[in-house]
Amino acid sequence: MKKVFLYSFGFVLALGMIACSSDTDTKEVATASTANTESTASTPTPTTNPADNKPDYIRRAEELPRTSVDFSSDEFDFGQVKQGEKVYHKYTFTNTGSEDLVITYIRTSCGCTTPEYSEEPVKPGEEGYVDVEFDSSGKKDTQMKTITVFGNFEGQPNRALKLRGEVVTD
């Protein structure tokens, strides 16, 4: 009986770890100096520079000149959707600084959330975007997802965007 319990507990624990293992989607782009020559088709794994113990995407963002940005909104409530539906939202921003804005990395809090964004540097005064697709398959009840955008932002190297709503089942 103990073995059955231990095996069952181990199975449930492993299943929980597998379900959460894809909780982070990431996408990385080239820096301003290489934006026109590097391909961004693959999603590289971020590496850490042992000298400063920072991930490369933060170090690259810190190496670029800082600029300010104004997001039209950093939160979106999609209301209620039926389980299995996809939700799309475009977060727009304006580069209000005097330097090009470069997004170096995007991390999402769940594998169900997929970002697309302005991959070319956004010139001062111009608008950029972060498009997000949320797939409600397998989800239910209240959902709150975070999309963390890393770049050469004035102040800190990231901005958090929020996506929330409720997934209802039939």
Salt bridges, closest charged atoms under 4 A:
GLU28 OE2 - ARG60 NH2 2.54
ASP56 OD1 - ARG59 NH2 2.57
GLU62 OE1 - LYS54 NZ 2.78
GLU63 OE2 - ARG59 NH1 3.28
GLU75 OE1 - ARG164 NH1 2.81
ASP77 OD2 - ARG164 NE 3.75
ASP100 OD2 - LYS123 NZ 3.14
GLU116 OE1 - LYS27 NZ 3.17
GLU119 OE2 - LYS27 NZ 3.09
GLU133 OE2 - LYS86 NZ 3.65
